[in-house]
Amino acid sequence: MPDFSPLQQRLGTSFANLDLLVEALTHRSYLNEHREYAGSHNERLEFLGDAVLELATTDFLFKKFPAKPEGDLTSYRAALVNTVSLAESAQALGVGEFLLLSKGEAKDTGRARDVILADAFEAVIGALYLDAGYAAAEAFILKNLCSKIDTVIAKRSYQDAKSRFQEAAQEKRGITPAYETLSEVGPDHDKVFTVGVYLGEKEIAKGEGKSKQEAEQSAAQAGLDKMGW
């Protein structure tokens, strides 16, 4: 079992009940490989943390943007609490270094790794809420997540990637992007789609996802990154 003191310092707290933090960092797969482990996995804490996260971000946005309509606030919140955003915040805190995972899950990269990190981030929020109360959990969320709102707005990441790529492509190149499914592998219940995004005949980028729509969004984001838009 790792020493969690460095992580607590990064989180800005000292858990009265350290077992809560350990549970927040324990993936279900770890229990499958360590039958002797007496602790629980983090899915219940993730469920709780998700609710605390939604309330805290909603309250923050409601107060920060008193003139914005509900639709804009919803888009801002979605950009703050999506899997990639939560995973980035978790990674910045070094949460990944302390996760208790199976050997197989520990090798995951890309979206699979992001999902694990995002779930752990929500579970940590749930653990903070139980250990120190709502105010402590809210302060953590404001510092490590809501602080990104100005960047979200500046980069227009509250818009979905396909919309942003299309706007940029039409503005800068006068072309509407096209998407093509390049491959579709795996069984029906666990397919992985690879999609290419094109400007004219030129392939700009590729993306993967569990659905064609998700793969298109991934390709569009890769296109934005590659083109510097």
C-alpha atoms as an extended CHARMM CRD file, in Angstrom:
* protein
*
       229  EXT
         1         1  MET       CA              0.0000000000        0.0000000000        0.0000000000  PROA      1               0.0000000000
         2         2  PRO       CA              1.5360000000        3.3580000000       -1.0280000000  PROA      2               0.0000000000
         3         3  ASP       CA              2.1110000000        6.2810000000        1.3100000000  PROA      3               0.0000000000
         4         4  PHE       CA             -0.7480000000        8.6670000000        0.6000000000  PROA      4               0.0000000000
         5         5  SER       CA              0.7790000000       11.6430000000        2.4510000000  PROA      5               0.0000000000
         6         6  PRO       CA              2.1380000000       13.3370000000       -0.7200000000  PROA      6               0.0000000000
         7         7  LEU       CA             -1.2610000000       13.0990000000       -2.3700000000  PROA      7               0.0000000000
         8         8  GLN       CA             -3.0210000000       14.5470000000        0.6560000000  PROA      8               0.0000000000
         9         9  GLN       CA             -0.6530000000       17.5200000000        0.4940000000  PROA      9               0.0000000000
        10        10  ARG       CA             -1.5330000000       18.0620000000       -3.1710000000  PROA      10              0.0000000000
        11        11  LEU       CA             -5.2300000000       17.7390000000       -2.3650000000  PROA      11              0.0000000000
        12        12  GLY       CA             -4.7950000000       20.3590000000        0.3410000000  PROA      12              0.0000000000
        13        13  THR       CA             -6.2760000000       18.2560000000        3.1040000000  PROA      13              0.0000000000
        14        14  SER       CA             -5.4890000000       15.6390000000        5.7030000000  PROA      14              0.0000000000
        15        15  PHE       CA             -8.1320000000       12.9410000000        5.9100000000  PROA      15              0.0000000000
        16        16  ALA       CA             -9.4400000000       12.1610000000        9.3760000000  PROA      16              0.0000000000
        17        17  ASN       CA            -10.5220000000        8.8170000000        7.9310000000  PROA      17              0.0000000000
        18        18  LEU       CA             -7.7730000000        7.7810000000        5.5320000000  PROA      18              0.0000000000
        19        19  ASP       CA             -9.7680000000        4.6910000000        4.5390000000  PROA      19              0.0000000000
        20        20  LEU       CA            -12.0930000000        6.9880000000        2.5820000000  PROA      20              0.0000000000
        21        21  LEU       CA             -9.2330000000        8.2520000000        0.4250000000  PROA      21              0.0000000000
        22        22  VAL       CA             -7.9280000000        4.7270000000       -0.1160000000  PROA      22              0.0000000000
        23        23  GLU       CA            -11.3980000000        3.5930000000       -1.1700000000  PROA      23              0.0000000000
        24        24  ALA       CA            -11.6650000000        6.5330000000       -3.5770000000  PROA      24              0.0000000000
        25        25  LEU       CA             -8.4830000000        5.3710000000       -5.2930000000  PROA      25              0.0000000000
        26        26  THR       CA             -9.3800000000        1.6820000000       -5.4520000000  PROA      26              0.0000000000
        27        27  HSD       CA            -10.5870000000        0.4590000000       -8.8360000000  PROA      27              0.0000000000
        28        28  ARG       CA            -12.8920000000       -2.5410000000       -9.0210000000  PROA      28              0.0000000000
        29        29  SER       CA            -10.2090000000       -4.4760000000      -10.9340000000  PROA      29              0.0000000000
        30        30  TYR       CA             -7.8140000000       -4.2840000000       -7.9660000000  PROA      30              0.0000000000
        31        31  LEU       CA            -10.2330000000       -6.2730000000       -5.8120000000  PROA      31              0.0000000000
        32        32  ASN       CA            -10.4600000000       -8.9740000000       -8.4700000000  PROA      32              0.0000000000
        33        33  GLU       CA             -6.6920000000       -9.5190000000       -8.2930000000  PROA      33              0.0000000000
        34        34  HSD       CA             -6.3620000000       -9.0810000000       -4.5140000000  PROA      34              0.0000000000
        35        35  ARG       CA             -8.9840000000      -11.2950000000       -2.9180000000  PROA      35              0.0000000000
        36        36  GLU       CA             -7.3580000000      -10.7250000000        0.4590000000  PROA      36              0.0000000000
        37        37  TYR       CA             -8.0000000000       -6.9790000000        0.2770000000  PROA      37              0.0000000000
        38        38  ALA       CA            -10.6210000000       -5.9990000000        2.8450000000  PROA      38              0.0000000000
        39        39  GLY       CA            -11.4850000000       -2.5920000000        1.3920000000  PROA      39              0.0000000000
        40        40  SER       CA            -14.1150000000       -1.5210000000       -1.1330000000  PROA      40              0.0000000000
        41        41  HSD       CA            -13.8240000000       -0.1950000000       -4.6780000000  PROA      41              0.0000000000
        42        42  ASN       CA            -14.6170000000        3.4290000000       -5.4690000000  PROA      42              0.0000000000
        43        43  GLU       CA            -17.8990000000        3.2310000000       -7.3850000000  PROA      43              0.0000000000
        44        44  ARG       CA            -20.1730000000        4.2640000000       -4.4990000000  PROA      44              0.0000000000
        45        45  LEU       CA            -17.9390000000        7.2500000000       -3.6950000000  PROA      45              0.0000000000
        46        46  GLU       CA            -17.8870000000        8.1500000000       -7.3970000000  PROA      46              0.0000000000
        47        47  PHE       CA            -21.7040000000        8.1590000000       -7.3870000000  PROA      47              0.0000000000
        48        48  LEU       CA            -21.7480000000       10.5160000000       -4.4030000000  PROA      48              0.0000000000
        49        49  GLY       CA            -18.9580000000       12.7170000000       -5.7200000000  PROA      49              0.0000000000
        50        50  ASP       CA            -20.7240000000       13.1440000000       -9.0520000000  PROA      50              0.0000000000
        51        51  ALA       CA            -23.7260000000       14.6830000000       -7.2680000000  PROA      51              0.0000000000
        52        52  VAL       CA            -21.5560000000       16.9860000000       -5.1490000000  PROA      52              0.0000000000
        53        53  LEU       CA            -19.6260000000       18.0060000000       -8.2820000000  PROA      53              0.0000000000
        54        54  GLU       CA            -22.7890000000       18.8680000000      -10.1880000000  PROA      54              0.0000000000
        55        55  LEU       CA            -24.1400000000       21.0260000000       -7.3670000000  PROA      55              0.0000000000
        56        56  ALA       CA            -20.8550000000       22.8700000000       -6.7810000000  PROA      56              0.0000000000
        57        57  THR       CA            -20.2080000000       23.6140000000      -10.4630000000  PROA      57              0.0000000000
        58        58  THR       CA            -23.8220000000       24.6360000000      -11.0610000000  PROA      58              0.0000000000
        59        59  ASP       CA            -23.7630000000       27.0100000000       -8.0790000000  PROA      59              0.0000000000
        60        60  PHE       CA            -20.4240000000       28.4640000000       -9.2150000000  PROA      60              0.0000000000
        61        61  LEU       CA            -21.6190000000       29.1050000000      -12.7790000000  PROA      61              0.0000000000
        62        62  PHE       CA            -25.0140000000       30.4360000000      -11.6780000000  PROA      62              0.0000000000
        63        63  LYS       CA            -23.3230000000       33.0710000000       -9.5110000000  PROA      63              0.0000000000
        64        64  LYS       CA            -20.4400000000       33.9020000000      -11.8640000000  PROA      64              0.0000000000
        65        65  PHE       CA            -22.6300000000       34.4750000000      -14.9330000000  PROA      65              0.0000000000
        66        66  PRO       CA            -25.8690000000       36.1000000000      -13.6910000000  PROA      66              0.0000000000
        67        67  ALA       CA            -26.8890000000       37.2000000000      -17.1810000000  PROA      67              0.0000000000
        68        68  LYS       CA            -26.2440000000       33.9340000000      -19.0250000000  PROA      68              0.0000000000
        69        69  PRO       CA            -29.2170000000       31.7640000000      -20.0470000000  PROA      69              0.0000000000
        70        70  GLU       CA            -29.6570000000       28.1950000000      -18.8770000000  PROA      70              0.0000000000
        71        71  GLY       CA            -28.4070000000       26.7680000000      -22.1760000000  PROA      71              0.0000000000
        72        72  ASP       CA            -25.0350000000       28.5090000000      -21.9330000000  PROA      72              0.0000000000
        73        73  LEU       CA            -24.5960000000       27.5090000000      -18.2920000000  PROA      73              0.0000000000
        74        74  THR       CA            -25.3610000000       23.9000000000      -19.1720000000  PROA      74              0.0000000000
        75        75  SER       CA            -22.7320000000       23.9590000000      -21.9310000000  PROA      75              0.0000000000
        76        76  TYR       CA            -20.1360000000       25.4930000000      -19.6110000000  PROA      76              0.0000000000
        77        77  ARG       CA            -20.8270000000       22.8920000000      -16.9460000000  PROA      77              0.0000000000
        78        78  ALA       CA            -20.5850000000       20.0460000000      -19.4380000000  PROA      78              0.0000000000
        79        79  ALA       CA            -17.1760000000       21.3080000000      -20.5530000000  PROA      79              0.0000000000
        80        80  LEU       CA            -15.9240000000       21.4910000000      -16.9600000000  PROA      80              0.0000000000
        81        81  VAL       CA            -17.1330000000       18.0660000000      -15.8390000000  PROA      81              0.0000000000
        82        82  ASN       CA            -16.6080000000       15.9150000000      -18.9330000000  PROA      82              0.0000000000
        83        83  THR       CA            -14.2750000000       12.9200000000      -18.7740000000  PROA      83              0.0000000000
        84        84  VAL       CA            -11.2960000000       14.6670000000      -20.3720000000  PROA      84              0.0000000000
        85        85  SER       CA            -11.5170000000       17.7070000000      -18.0880000000  PROA      85              0.0000000000
        86        86  LEU       CA            -11.8250000000       15.6040000000      -14.9290000000  PROA      86              0.0000000000
        87        87  ALA       CA             -8.9680000000       13.3550000000      -16.0470000000  PROA      87              0.0000000000
        88        88  GLU       CA             -6.7460000000       16.3820000000      -16.6930000000  PROA      88              0.0000000000
        89        89  SER       CA             -7.4440000000       17.7320000000      -13.2140000000  PROA      89              0.0000000000
        90        90  ALA       CA             -6.7870000000       14.3230000000      -11.6690000000  PROA      90              0.0000000000
        91        91  GLN       CA             -3.5330000000       13.9920000000      -13.5900000000  PROA      91              0.0000000000
        92        92  ALA       CA             -2.4180000000       17.4790000000      -12.5380000000  PROA      92              0.0000000000
        93        93  LEU       CA             -2.8100000000       16.4160000000       -8.9060000000  PROA      93              0.0000000000
        94        94  GLY       CA             -0.9110000000       13.1830000000       -9.5120000000  PROA      94              0.0000000000
        95        95  VAL       CA             -3.9030000000       11.0100000000       -8.6530000000  PROA      95              0.0000000000
        96        96  GLY       CA             -2.8040000000        8.4390000000      -11.2200000000  PROA      96              0.0000000000
        97        97  GLU       CA              0.3260000000        7.6560000000       -9.2200000000  PROA      97              0.0000000000
        98        98  PHE       CA             -1.7760000000        6.4390000000       -6.2870000000  PROA      98              0.0000000000
        99        99  LEU       CA             -4.5020000000        4.4320000000       -8.0040000000  PROA      99              0.0000000000
       100       100  LEU       CA             -4.9420000000        0.8310000000       -6.9090000000  PROA      100             0.0000000000
       101       101  LEU       CA             -5.5040000000       -1.0390000000      -10.1750000000  PROA      101             0.0000000000
       102       102  SER       CA             -5.1510000000       -4.5120000000      -11.6190000000  PROA      102             0.0000000000
       103       103  LYS       CA             -2.0210000000       -5.0840000000      -13.6860000000  PROA      103             0.0000000000
       104       104  GLY       CA             -4.1070000000       -4.9970000000      -16.8430000000  PROA      104             0.0000000000
       105       105  GLU       CA             -5.9240000000       -1.7630000000      -16.0210000000  PROA      105             0.0000000000
       106       106  ALA       CA             -2.6430000000       -0.1310000000      -15.0100000000  PROA      106             0.0000000000
       107       107  LYS       CA             -1.4900000000       -0.4600000000      -18.6280000000  PROA      107             0.0000000000
       108       108  ASP       CA             -4.5040000000        1.3620000000      -20.0510000000  PROA      108             0.0000000000
       109       109  THR       CA             -3.8880000000        4.5310000000      -22.0370000000  PROA      109             0.0000000000
       110       110  GLY       CA             -5.9890000000        7.0240000000      -23.9510000000  PROA      110             0.0000000000
       111       111  ARG       CA             -9.7050000000        7.1810000000      -23.2670000000  PROA      111             0.0000000000
       112       112  ALA       CA             -9.7010000000        4.1090000000      -21.0220000000  PROA      112             0.0000000000
       113       113  ARG       CA             -7.1580000000        5.7710000000      -18.7480000000  PROA      113             0.0000000000
       114       114  ASP       CA             -9.1050000000        9.0480000000      -18.8050000000  PROA      114             0.0000000000
       115       115  VAL       CA            -12.2500000000        7.2590000000      -17.6290000000  PROA      115             0.0000000000
       116       116  ILE       CA            -10.3990000000        5.6700000000      -14.6940000000  PROA      116             0.0000000000
       117       117  LEU       CA             -8.8890000000        9.0260000000      -13.6910000000  PROA      117             0.0000000000
       118       118  ALA       CA            -12.1780000000       10.9020000000      -14.0490000000  PROA      118             0.0000000000
       119       119  ASP       CA            -14.0030000000        8.3180000000      -11.9490000000  PROA      119             0.0000000000
       120       120  ALA       CA            -11.3090000000        8.5170000000       -9.2800000000  PROA      120             0.0000000000
       121       121  PHE       CA            -11.5290000000       12.3230000000       -9.2560000000  PROA      121             0.0000000000
       122       122  GLU       CA            -15.2560000000       12.1320000000       -8.5700000000  PROA      122             0.0000000000
       123       123  ALA       CA            -14.6530000000        9.4830000000       -5.9090000000  PROA      123             0.0000000000
       124       124  VAL       CA            -12.1110000000       11.7330000000       -4.1860000000  PROA      124             0.0000000000
       125       125  ILE       CA            -14.7560000000       14.4660000000       -4.0920000000  PROA      125             0.0000000000
       126       126  GLY       CA            -17.1590000000       12.0090000000       -2.5020000000  PROA      126             0.0000000000
       127       127  ALA       CA            -14.5280000000       11.0300000000        0.0510000000  PROA      127             0.0000000000
       128       128  LEU       CA            -13.7950000000       14.6740000000        0.8640000000  PROA      128             0.0000000000
       129       129  TYR       CA            -17.4970000000       15.3460000000        1.3300000000  PROA      129             0.0000000000
       130       130  LEU       CA            -17.8720000000       12.4840000000        3.7920000000  PROA      130             0.0000000000
       131       131  ASP       CA            -14.6550000000       13.2410000000        5.6420000000  PROA      131             0.0000000000
       132       132  ALA       CA            -14.7760000000       17.0330000000        5.9390000000  PROA      132             0.0000000000
       133       133  GLY       CA            -18.1810000000       18.1920000000        4.7060000000  PROA      133             0.0000000000
       134       134  TYR       CA            -19.5900000000       20.0260000000        1.7120000000  PROA      134             0.0000000000
       135       135  ALA       CA            -17.5650000000       23.2210000000        2.1720000000  PROA      135             0.0000000000
       136       136  ALA       CA            -14.2740000000       21.3060000000        1.9150000000  PROA      136             0.0000000000
       137       137  ALA       CA            -15.4320000000       19.4170000000       -1.1740000000  PROA      137             0.0000000000
       138       138  GLU       CA            -16.6970000000       22.6290000000       -2.7670000000  PROA      138             0.0000000000
       139       139  ALA       CA            -13.3990000000       24.4420000000       -2.1100000000  PROA      139             0.0000000000
       140       140  PHE       CA            -11.5340000000       21.5650000000       -3.7540000000  PROA      140             0.0000000000
       141       141  ILE       CA            -13.8040000000       21.6960000000       -6.8110000000  PROA      141             0.0000000000
       142       142  LEU       CA            -13.5060000000       25.4620000000       -7.1530000000  PROA      142             0.0000000000
       143       143  LYS       CA             -9.7150000000       25.3270000000       -6.9860000000  PROA      143             0.0000000000
       144       144  ASN       CA             -9.0670000000       22.3260000000       -9.2050000000  PROA      144             0.0000000000
       145       145  LEU       CA            -11.9030000000       22.4630000000      -11.7160000000  PROA      145             0.0000000000
       146       146  CYS       CA            -13.9350000000       25.6700000000      -11.7940000000  PROA      146             0.0000000000
       147       147  SER       CA            -10.7280000000       27.6960000000      -12.0560000000  PROA      147             0.0000000000
       148       148  LYS       CA            -10.5390000000       26.4780000000      -15.6820000000  PROA      148             0.0000000000
       149       149  ILE       CA            -13.7040000000       28.2900000000      -16.7630000000  PROA      149             0.0000000000
       150       150  ASP       CA            -11.9320000000       31.2770000000      -18.3690000000  PROA      150             0.0000000000
       151       151  THR       CA             -9.8430000000       28.8950000000      -20.4990000000  PROA      151             0.0000000000
       152       152  VAL       CA            -12.9490000000       26.8930000000      -21.4090000000  PROA      152             0.0000000000
       153       153  ILE       CA            -14.6340000000       30.0590000000      -22.6860000000  PROA      153             0.0000000000
       154       154  ALA       CA            -11.5390000000       31.4090000000      -24.4410000000  PROA      154             0.0000000000
       155       155  LYS       CA            -11.0330000000       28.1050000000      -26.3070000000  PROA      155             0.0000000000
       156       156  ARG       CA            -14.7820000000       27.6330000000      -26.8350000000  PROA      156             0.0000000000
       157       157  SER       CA            -14.3910000000       24.0920000000      -25.5270000000  PROA      157             0.0000000000
       158       158  TYR       CA            -17.9630000000       24.3400000000      -24.2690000000  PROA      158             0.0000000000
       159       159  GLN       CA            -18.9110000000       23.7280000000      -27.8920000000  PROA      159             0.0000000000
       160       160  ASP       CA            -18.5540000000       20.1910000000      -29.1660000000  PROA      160             0.0000000000
       161       161  ALA       CA            -15.4220000000       19.5360000000      -31.2050000000  PROA      161             0.0000000000
       162       162  LYS       CA            -17.2590000000       18.8990000000      -34.4940000000  PROA      162             0.0000000000
       163       163  SER       CA            -19.0020000000       22.2660000000      -34.3170000000  PROA      163             0.0000000000
       164       164  ARG       CA            -15.7550000000       24.0780000000      -33.5330000000  PROA      164             0.0000000000
       165       165  PHE       CA            -13.8390000000       22.2950000000      -36.3010000000  PROA      165             0.0000000000
       166       166  GLN       CA            -16.5510000000       23.0350000000      -38.8510000000  PROA      166             0.0000000000
       167       167  GLU       CA            -16.6950000000       26.7250000000      -37.9200000000  PROA      167             0.0000000000
       168       168  ALA       CA            -12.8970000000       27.0400000000      -38.0900000000  PROA      168             0.0000000000
       169       169  ALA       CA            -12.6310000000       25.1170000000      -41.3710000000  PROA      169             0.0000000000
       170       170  GLN       CA            -15.3170000000       27.2150000000      -43.0520000000  PROA      170             0.0000000000
       171       171  GLU       CA            -13.8320000000       30.4530000000      -41.7440000000  PROA      171             0.0000000000
       172       172  LYS       CA            -10.1830000000       29.6870000000      -42.5250000000  PROA      172             0.0000000000
       173       173  ARG       CA            -10.4130000000       27.3790000000      -45.5500000000  PROA      173             0.0000000000
       174       174  GLY       CA            -13.9150000000       27.8550000000      -46.9020000000  PROA      174             0.0000000000
       175       175  ILE       CA            -14.4510000000       24.0830000000      -46.6870000000  PROA      175             0.0000000000
       176       176  THR       CA            -16.9750000000       21.9820000000      -44.7680000000  PROA      176             0.0000000000
       177       177  PRO       CA            -15.2510000000       18.9700000000      -43.1520000000  PROA      177             0.0000000000
       178       178  ALA       CA            -16.2460000000       15.4510000000      -44.1400000000  PROA      178             0.0000000000
       179       179  TYR       CA            -16.0140000000       12.3260000000      -41.9760000000  PROA      179             0.0000000000
       180       180  GLU       CA            -15.3550000000        8.7650000000      -43.1030000000  PROA      180             0.0000000000
       181       181  THR       CA            -15.4410000000        5.5740000000      -41.0450000000  PROA      181             0.0000000000
       182       182  LEU       CA            -12.0810000000        3.8950000000      -41.6450000000  PROA      182             0.0000000000
       183       183  SER       CA            -12.4920000000        0.7900000000      -39.5160000000  PROA      183             0.0000000000
       184       184  GLU       CA            -14.9090000000       -0.9540000000      -37.1970000000  PROA      184             0.0000000000
       185       185  VAL       CA            -13.4670000000       -3.7180000000      -35.0240000000  PROA      185             0.0000000000
       186       186  GLY       CA            -14.6000000000       -5.8430000000      -32.0930000000  PROA      186             0.0000000000
       187       187  PRO       CA            -17.8050000000       -7.6210000000      -31.1180000000  PROA      187             0.0000000000
       188       188  ASP       CA            -21.1490000000       -5.8350000000      -31.3020000000  PROA      188             0.0000000000
       189       189  HSD       CA            -21.1910000000       -5.0520000000      -27.5700000000  PROA      189             0.0000000000
       190       190  ASP       CA            -17.6530000000       -3.6500000000      -27.5740000000  PROA      190             0.0000000000
       191       191  LYS       CA            -16.8880000000       -2.1280000000      -30.9560000000  PROA      191             0.0000000000
       192       192  VAL       CA            -14.1870000000        0.4370000000      -31.5930000000  PROA      192             0.0000000000
       193       193  PHE       CA            -14.6960000000        2.7900000000      -34.5250000000  PROA      193             0.0000000000
       194       194  THR       CA            -11.9320000000        4.7230000000      -36.2700000000  PROA      194             0.0000000000
       195       195  VAL       CA            -13.0220000000        7.7970000000      -38.2090000000  PROA      195             0.0000000000
       196       196  GLY       CA            -11.0330000000       10.1730000000      -40.3950000000  PROA      196             0.0000000000
       197       197  VAL       CA            -11.8450000000       13.8520000000      -40.8290000000  PROA      197             0.0000000000
       198       198  TYR       CA            -11.1240000000       15.4200000000      -44.2250000000  PROA      198             0.0000000000
       199       199  LEU       CA            -10.8430000000       18.8570000000      -45.7420000000  PROA      199             0.0000000000
       200       200  GLY       CA            -11.4510000000       18.2030000000      -49.3950000000  PROA      200             0.0000000000
       201       201  GLU       CA             -9.4230000000       15.1140000000      -50.3070000000  PROA      201             0.0000000000
       202       202  LYS       CA             -6.8800000000       15.5870000000      -47.5210000000  PROA      202             0.0000000000
       203       203  GLU       CA             -7.1470000000       13.5500000000      -44.3490000000  PROA      203             0.0000000000
       204       204  ILE       CA             -6.4870000000       15.8970000000      -41.4250000000  PROA      204             0.0000000000
       205       205  ALA       CA             -6.7390000000       13.5610000000      -38.4430000000  PROA      205             0.0000000000
       206       206  LYS       CA             -8.2060000000       10.3390000000      -37.0720000000  PROA      206             0.0000000000
       207       207  GLY       CA            -10.1740000000        9.5380000000      -33.9540000000  PROA      207             0.0000000000
       208       208  GLU       CA            -11.4540000000        6.4610000000      -32.1420000000  PROA      208             0.0000000000
       209       209  GLY       CA            -14.5770000000        5.8390000000      -30.0830000000  PROA      209             0.0000000000
       210       210  LYS       CA            -17.1580000000        3.3220000000      -28.9310000000  PROA      210             0.0000000000
       211       211  SER       CA            -19.6000000000        4.7920000000      -31.4550000000  PROA      211             0.0000000000
       212       212  LYS       CA            -19.2660000000        6.5710000000      -34.7830000000  PROA      212             0.0000000000
       213       213  GLN       CA            -20.3960000000        9.8040000000      -33.1320000000  PROA      213             0.0000000000
       214       214  GLU       CA            -17.7550000000        9.5410000000      -30.4190000000  PROA      214             0.0000000000
       215       215  ALA       CA            -15.0750000000        8.7240000000      -32.9950000000  PROA      215             0.0000000000
       216       216  GLU       CA            -16.0960000000       11.7410000000      -35.0830000000  PROA      216             0.0000000000
       217       217  GLN       CA            -15.8190000000       14.0130000000      -32.0360000000  PROA      217             0.0000000000
       218       218  SER       CA            -12.3970000000       12.5330000000      -31.2930000000  PROA      218             0.0000000000
       219       219  ALA       CA            -11.2770000000       13.0720000000      -34.8940000000  PROA      219             0.0000000000
       220       220  ALA       CA            -12.5380000000       16.6490000000      -34.8490000000  PROA      220             0.0000000000
       221       221  GLN       CA            -10.6480000000       17.3870000000      -31.6310000000  PROA      221             0.0000000000
       222       222  ALA       CA             -7.5070000000       15.8380000000      -33.0990000000  PROA      222             0.0000000000
       223       223  GLY       CA             -8.0280000000       18.0230000000      -36.1610000000  PROA      223             0.0000000000
       224       224  LEU       CA             -8.3380000000       21.1550000000      -34.0260000000  PROA      224             0.0000000000
       225       225  ASP       CA             -5.1470000000       20.2500000000      -32.1990000000  PROA      225             0.0000000000
       226       226  LYS       CA             -3.2320000000       19.4710000000      -35.3830000000  PROA      226             0.0000000000
       227       227  MET       CA             -4.3360000000       22.6190000000      -37.2050000000  PROA      227             0.0000000000
       228       228  GLY       CA             -3.8370000000       24.8090000000      -34.1370000000  PROA      228             0.0000000000
       229       229  TRP       CA             -7.4150000000       26.0890000000      -34.3360000000  PROA      229             0.0000000000
